Amino acid sequence: MKRKNKKVSLFSALKNKIFKVKNEYSQLRQHLRDAQRKGIINLDALMMIEGVFQVSEMQVRDIMVPRSHLIVVQENLSVEDMLAIVAKSGHSRFPVVDEGIDEVVGILLAKDLTHYNDEKSRKSFELKDILRPAVFVPESKRLNVLLKDFRESRNHMAMVIDEYSGVAGLVTIEDVLEQIVGEIDDEHDAADVTNIHRSGFQRYSVRGLTPLDEFNQYFDSKLTHEKFETIAGLVTFELGHLPERGEEATIGHFHFKVISANSQRVNSMQVSLLSDNEAAPNQDVSAAGVASDAAVLSDNEK
């Protein structure tokens, strides 16, 4: 009996400590927002401080580029073909794979190919001479720990692996920094902004500013609201307040979880498709998109 009571008391103490930390964190955020309203700190500073808090709580899976969106280079390609991929994509780093995406043999930096700009130099091309080692991290790794690893290793990109050691996606130091300072756009981003992308079976990553029309077209749904034009606006209305990271809402056949948010807006959400039994009742939403997604798995998810 004493052992059982001891376990209960330890659990209660741990529970109280977690609650206390969460309460102190909430109070700190409120103090910072009050300071911003009084002009002690500006809005940009507040957003970055809140971004730092978020990075300590988020995991790699929350921000990674999923495997279905990866641009990879086959190791048996000629230097001309590699240069063509580099020129078309505009990226600076590429996973190099053997036969499949789960067989990453290294990382290719676009700048390393610039040494092979004529026929003479290309005759001596050997991929192994310029191939960089690949770094692998689990989906569950915390972003603050990943950022520290990036800084210490002076590495800028890591392959993300799932629980079965398969490639789930990739993450870059830029992806992590964007959670603190906001979107970092370059000359290639303007033409390559994707508001919705698949991150798993019946699971998607959706930008908060995604227009409802675009969301409905993608999922073949009928979410509407007379006052809000974005998916973040609809979720905010459903919750009744500006959501914080981790808050969840179910609308029709969609379950929304806020992944990234600050005092001004919802940046990104994870959207899961629900079955008819799980869906919220009395919502103006079509189930056609759910049925089609559940019936077919993409090649990358098999």
N, C-alpha and C positions, 0 to 999 in steps of 0.2 A: 504493500500500500504506500509506503514511504517513497519507493522508487517511482510509482505512478504519479504521486503528488509532486515529486521533484521535476518530472518531465513536464507536467502541466504548468508548474511555476516558471520553468525555463521558457516554455512556449509563450506564456503570457508576457514575460519580460521582453522577449524578442519582438512580440507583436506590439507592445507599448513603445519600444524603442523605434521601430519602423514608423509607427504612427507619429511619434514625436518629430522624427526627421522630416517626414512629409509635411507636417504642420509648420515646422520652422522654414522649410523650403518655400512653402506657399506664402508665409509672412514676408520672407526676403523678397520674393517676386513683387509682392504688393508694395513694399517699401521702395523698390526700384521704380515701379510705375508711378508712384506718388512723386518721386524725385524728378521723373521726366515731366510730369504735369506742372511741377513748380519751376521748371527750367534749370534745375541743377545739372542734369545730364540731358543731352539731346536724344532724339528718337533713334538715330543711327546707333548710338552707343548702347541704348537700351536693347535694341534688337540683337546686337552682337553679344551682349551679356547673356540674354536669354538663349541665344544660339549655343553658347558655351555650355549652358546647363543641359540643353537638349542633346548635345554631342556625348555627354557623359551618360546619358540614358539610352541612346539609340544603339542599334546593332547594325552590322554590315548588311544584313538582308533588307533593312529598311531603305537603303539608298543605292544598292548595287545595280549595275546594268545587267539585266537578265541574259541568259545564254542565247535566247532567241534573237537578241539584238547585237550580239558580238560580231565584229568584223575580224576574221582571223586570216592568217597567211599559212598556206601549206608549205612545209619545209622543202618539198621537191620542186617548187616553182622556180622559174628562171628569174634573174634579177630584173629583167624587163617587165615580167608579169607582176612582180612585187612592187615595182615603181608605179605601175598602172593602178594597183589597189591603193597605194599611198596617195596618189594624185586624186583619185576619185573620192576617197573618204575624207581626206583632210585631217586625219588623226596623226598623232605623233608617235604612238606606241601601239604595237600589235602583238597579240598572242600568236605564237607559231606552233602549229599542230602537226602531228604525224598523219594518221589516217582519219581520226575523228576528233571532235572538239574536246573529248575527255582525255586526249593524249597530248597535253601541252608540253612542248620540249624546251620552250624558252620565250623570251620577249625580244621583238625586233624594234629598234628605234629608227624612225624614218630618216633621221639625220645621218645615220651610219651608211645608208644607201647612196648618199650624195657623192661618196668617194668613187662610185662606179658609174660615172657619167659619160664614158666613151667606150668604144668597142674593145680597145686594148685592155682597159682595167677590168672589164666584165669577163674577159677570158680567164682571169685569175680569181674570180669570185668564188668564195667558199663561205657558206652561211655560218658555219661554226666559228669563223673568225670574228664575226660581229654579233653573234647571238648572246643576249644577256640572260642570266638565270631567272627563272620565274619564281615568284613568291606566292605561297598559297596560304589562305586564311579561311577559317570556318565562318559560316553565315552568322553564327551567334556572337562573334567577337564585338566588343564594345568599340564605338567609334573613337573615344578618347584614347583607348589603348592602341588602336590602329594608327591614329595620328602620331602618337609617340614613337611607334615602331617605324613609321615612314620617315620621321625626322632623324632618328638614330641611324637608320640604314641608308639614308639618302636615296631611298627608293620612292617612286611616284605611282606605282600601280601594283595591284595584287590580284591574283585569280581567287575567286571565291568557290569553295567546295561545300557540297551538301553532306548530309550524314552518311551517305554511301560512297563518299570520296569522288563523286562525279562533279564536273564543273557546273556550278549554278549561275555563274556570271563573273563580273569583274568589278573592282572598285578602284578609284584613283584618289590621290591626295586632294585633287580639285573637288571631287564629290564631297569629301569631308569638310573642306573649308567652306563650301557653299552653304552648309548647315549653320555656319557662324556668320558669314558676311553677306549671305544672299547669293542669288544667281551670278555666276561669272561667265558672261557671254563673250565669245570670240567671233571672228569673221565667219566661222562655219556654223555657229549655233543658230543664227537667224533663219537659215534654210533647213535646219535639222531639229527643230523643236517638236518633241513628241509629247502630247499631253497625256496619252494613255498607252501603257505598254503592259504586256503580260509578265507576271513575276512568278507564276506557278499555276497549277491546275485550278481553274475557276477562281484565280486570285490575280488582281491587277494593281498596278501603281498608277494613281491618277493625280494630276496637278490640280490644286484647288481652283485655279482660274479657268479650268476647262468649261467652255460654254455648255449649257444644258443641251442645246441642239446637237453639238458634237458628241456629247455623252450618249444621247438617245440614238443617234445614228450608229455609233459604234456597237452598242449593246442591243439595238432594236427594241428600245424601251420607250416609255411615254411619261417620263418625269417632267412635271411642269410646275411653275409657280408664277403668279402674276407680278410679284415684286422683285424676284431674283432671277438673274440670267446665268449664273455659274453654279457648278456643283457644290462649291464651298458655301455659297449663299444658301442653298437649299438645306444643307446639313446644319448650318448655323441656325436657320429657322426651326428645324426639327428639334434641336437641342434647347433652343430658347436663349442662347447666349453664345458669345464668341468662344469656340472650342479651344481647349488646350490639348497638348500632345497626349495621346493615349485614350482620349474620350471616344466613345463609340455610339453609333446610331444605326438603326435598321429602317430602311425605307423600301417598301415593296419587296422585291426579290434581291435587294442589295444590302450588304452589311458594310458600313463605313467605319474605318478606324483612322483617327488622325495620327499621322506619322510625324509631321513637322508643322509647327505653328508658332506665331509670336503674338505680341499684344495687338497687332494690327490686322493679321490675316492668317488664313489656313494655307500653308504652302503645298502640302501633299497629303494624300490619304491612300490607305490600302483598301481596296474594294473587293469583297468576296461575293460570289454569286450563291444564292440560296435556293433550296428546293421549295416546292409549293408548301410543304409542311412547316418549313422554317420561316417563310416570308411573313412580313408584317401585313395584317389585314387592312382592307379598305384604302389601298394606295393605288393611285392611277399609274400603273406600270405594267408593261407587257412582259409575259414570261417566255416569249419566243427566243430571246437571246440566251436565256438560261438553259433551255432545252438543247439548243444547238451546241452550246459550249460543253455541256456535260456529255454529249454524245460523241464528240470527236476530240481526240488528243492530238496536239501537234507533234511532229517528229521529234522535236527537242524535249518533249515531256514523257516520251515513252520509255 
